[in-house]
Amino acid sequence: MKFGILINEGPYTHQASDTAFQFVKAALAKGHQIQRVFFYNDGVNNATKLTDPPQDDRNIVNRWSELAKEHKLDLVVCVAAALRRGIREDNLAAGFRISGLGQLIETGIQADRLVTFGD
C-alpha cells in the first residue's frame, strides 16, 4: 500500500509528530511505500534545523532527516506555513524541501491512503 502522510503539529507541542514518525517506520518495515510526508500548519516546525533539544531528549527533526536519507522519503514543507513561522531554505533541516499545497493535493491523489496526524 502507498501512504501519504500529513503532519499538522509541531515536534514538541503534541504527540502527532512522534506518532507519525513511528507509523512511517512501521509501514516501511512492513514493505509499504510512503508517497510523501507533508508538513502543514505548525507541523512545519518539524523541519527547522534551529531546533536544539536537550541531550537527554529525542531530536525529532534529526529523526525525520535520518529516516528520509535512509529510505529516500520526500519530506515536503508547506511554503506559506513555513514563511509565517520564519522557516526558509537557509534554516531548513537536511532532507526537507519547501513547496506548495499542490504537493499535498498530488499526495492525496497518488497515495492509496492519506493519513493525518494532528488537528
C-alpha positions in Angstrom: 0.0 0.0 0.0 1.2 3.5 -0.7 0.6 6.0 2.1 0.6 9.8 2.1 1.3 11.4 5.4 0.1 14.8 6.6 1.5 16.3 9.8 -0.2 19.4 11.3 1.5 19.7 14.7 5.0 20.8 15.8 7.6 18.3 17.1 7.3 19.1 20.8 3.8 20.5 21.1 1.8 17.3 20.8 2.4 13.6 20.1 1.4 13.9 16.4 4.9 14.1 15.0 6.3 11.2 17.2 3.3 9.1 16.3 3.6 9.9 12.5 7.3 9.0 12.7 6.6 5.7 14.3 3.8 5.0 11.8 6.1 5.7 8.9 8.8 3.5 10.3 6.4 0.6 10.9 4.8 1.0 7.4 8.3 0.9 5.8 9.3 -2.1 7.8 6.2 -4.0 6.6 7.0 -3.2 3.0 4.6 -0.4 2.3 5.6 2.8 0.4 5.5 6.3 1.7 4.5 8.5 -1.3 5.2 11.8 0.6 5.3 13.3 4.1 3.7 16.8 4.0 4.2 19.2 6.9 1.5 21.8 7.3 0.4 24.4 9.8 2.6 24.1 13.0 3.9 20.8 11.5 6.4 22.8 9.5 8.3 23.3 12.8 9.5 19.7 12.3 11.7 21.0 9.5 13.8 23.6 11.1 17.5 22.9 11.8 17.4 25.5 14.5 15.7 23.0 16.9 18.2 22.2 19.7 16.6 19.9 22.3 18.5 18.9 25.5 20.9 15.9 25.2 18.5 13.6 27.1 15.5 14.4 24.9 14.7 13.0 21.4 15.6 15.1 18.4 12.6 14.7 16.3 13.9 16.9 13.4 17.1 14.7 13.1 14.9 11.6 13.3 13.0 12.7 10.2 16.2 13.7 8.4 17.8 10.4 9.0 14.7 8.4 8.0 14.4 10.5 4.8 18.0 9.8 3.9 17.8 6.1 4.7 14.5 5.5 2.8 14.7 8.4 0.2 11.5 9.9 1.6 10.0 13.1 0.2 9.6 15.4 3.1 7.7 18.5 1.9 7.1 21.7 4.0 4.2 24.0 3.0 5.8 27.3 1.9 3.1 29.6 3.2 3.0 27.9 6.7 6.8 27.8 6.8 7.3 31.5 5.9 4.7 32.5 8.6 6.9 30.7 11.1 10.3 32.0 9.9 11.3 28.8 8.2 13.2 29.3 4.9 15.6 27.4 2.7 18.6 28.6 4.8 17.3 27.1 8.1 15.7 24.0 6.7 17.0 20.7 8.1 18.5 18.1 5.8 16.1 16.0 3.8 13.3 18.6 3.8 12.2 20.8 0.9 9.7 23.6 0.6 6.8 23.5 -1.8 3.2 24.5 -2.1 -0.2 22.9 -1.3 -0.2 21.3 -4.8 2.1 18.7 -3.4 -0.4 17.8 -0.7 -3.2 17.5 -3.4 -0.9 15.3 -5.5 -0.2 13.1 -2.5 -3.9 12.6 -1.8 -4.4 11.6 -5.5 -1.4 9.3 -5.8 -1.5 7.6 -2.4 -3.9 4.7 -1.6 -4.4 6.4 1.8 -3.7 9.8 3.2 -3.1 9.6 7.0 -3.3 12.8 9.0 -1.6 13.4 12.3 -2.6 16.3 14.5 -5.6 18.7 14.1 
